[in-house]
Amino acid sequence: MGTARCGWSGGCRVVLVLGSVAISALGAVAQEEPAQQPSAPQGNSPQTSTKPSQSPNDAKKEEEKKDENLNPAQMAAERTVQAAVATEKVGKAALFKARDWESGWLTGIYVGTGQPLVPLTAQERRVIYLDQTLATPGAYLKRMFAASIDQARGTPSQWDDGWGGYGERFASREGQFITANTLAYLGNSALKYDPRYDQCRCSGFWARTRHAVLRNFVTYNQSEGEVRPQWGLYGGSFGGGLVSTAWKPHPRNAFAEGGRAMLGQAGYGSLLNFFIEFSTDINRKIGAKKRKIE
């Protein structure tokens, strides 16, 4: 069996075309909302650190004189302490950022228990779409994992078992994901449905688990109080599976691929919501402090 290659034909070219379609969709929706003018800066201008009766040259001379009074050993010790303090601050910031994985790495944007549910603007919808489609590393990890399962199962069987075949399987998953998210974005924007997950305002493991699973099938409309079926989400999933048959080898069934994509969304979406629901608890267990809502 020949080795499959990923050139300017097949799955890779379709992924590039789908990316262009996604950007065009964003531009079309962007015309619906006028650009906002940047607000003028408020407040007084920053004050200089020098005293009112002291010129900048006098302040500089005073600092130089202070440094001259220190011997080299004292100056080296002082600089070492300053460097240690700066390193400690950077280390703490990096550690907290690593612990804050639920919004920056895996799940994307969601509404926490202390945040109110408010209707989204067109610009906010675009930000969420780009974040969940292109900017969240967890989305790429998901496609890599799905492509690995396809590789282990050898589906489609016409593609190679080596790295070339894995590249085509990943490109296929990527194209299907971009298509599904773009269609879901357009559908939710037209219906004014909220694409975000909101953590449960309840307590108890089973109550929160039920909320996580249920929210994979229903969402809020523009009122942010009435629930509606996830037409945009599952319509996008079905469309993504259907479109993926454009680059998959024969034999292929568009409706079967769309149905499998919807089943995948039902399983993966529920698991992702469960992960988001309990992410704060997991973060607290590993030592991260609860973030303040500004």
ABEGO torsion letter per residue (X at the ends): XBBBBBBABEAAAAAAAAAAAAAAAAAAAAAABBBBBBBBBBEBBBBBABBAABBAAAAAAAAAAAAAABBAAAAAAAAAAAAAAAAAAAAAAAAAAAAAAAAAAAAEBBBBAABBBBBBBAAAAAAAAAAAAAABAAAAAAAAAAAAAAAAAGOBAABBABAAAAAAAAAAAAAAAAAAAAAAAAAAAAAGBBABBBBBABBEAAAAAAAAAAAAABBBBAAGABBBBBAAAAAAAAAAAAAAAAABBOBBBAAAAAAAAAAAAAAAAAAAAAAAAAAAAAAAAAGBBBBBBX
